[in-house]
């Protein structure tokens, strides 16, 4: 089985033969280079011949894709809720903030 999925930056793939999941992070056609980052955080690189002679298949973004990135902030994940940090004014007692 050879890969029929074209490499696309930002898409996730799985090496069916080796059971490794990775994301394409950069493609440089002039350098014949496809740079990937594996689910464990390691960086790898393939040339186009290797890519199309491999057993790669497109997959959905894994649920635990951010696991290797310990220092990510919620905003970095792309789905933070800006309303989450707004105070609920119904629960505020003005007397708690006045100097007595």
N, C-alpha and C positions, 0 to 999 in steps of 0.2 A: 504494500500500500504506500503510495506517495502522497505528499501534501497537495491538495487542490486549493487550499485557503491561501490567498495572497496575504503577505504581511501588511498590517495597517497599524500605525502608531496609535497606542492607547487600547488596542484590542488584546484580549486574553486568548491563549492557546494552550493546548495540552499535547505533550509528546506522548502519544498513545503507547509506543513501545517502551519508553522509560518511565512513564507515569509522572512526568514533571509538568507542573503548571507554570506559565510565565506570561509576561506582558511585553509587547513590543514597545520599546521606549525611544528608538531612533532608527531611521533608515537613511543611509547615505548611498545612493545609487552609484555615484562616481567612484566611491571607495569599495563598492561591492560588499557592503556591510549592513547587517540587520542586528541592532543591539537589543538585547532582551534583559529583563529582570525577572528572576525566578521568584516563586512565592516565598522562599526562605530569605530573600533579599540579595542573593548573589547576582552578579552581572555576567552575562554571556554574550557571545557574538557568533553569528552565522554568516556565511556568504550565500549568495542567491542559489547557487547550485546545491549546497547543503540543505537549504531551506526546502527546496522543491523535491529533493530526494529523501526527505525525512517522513516521519509519521505524525506530523503536526495536524491538529484539528482545532477549529474555533470552539471556544467555550464561553459561557456567561462569566461575568466577573465573580470570582469566588467571594463568599461571605467574609472570610477572614483575610482578605487581601492586604489589609493594613498591618497585620501582625508583625512583619519584620521592621516596621517603622515605629519604633518605640516613642519617638518624640513628636508625633503628629498631634496637632491641635484639632479640635472638632471642626473648625472652619476649613482646615486643609482637606477634609474628607469630601467637601462639596455638598453637604446636606445639612448644614447647621440651621437652626431655627432662630432667626434674629429676635423674634418675640419672646423667646425663652427667658431672656435676661431683663425684661421689663418688669418693674414692680407692679404688684397687684394693689391698686390704690384702695380697694375695699378693705384690705387687711391692715392698713396703716392708721395708727391712732396719732393724731397731731400732737397730743399731750406728751408722747414719747420723745418728740423732737424739740419741745420748748424748754427754755431754761426757766426753772422755777425758783 
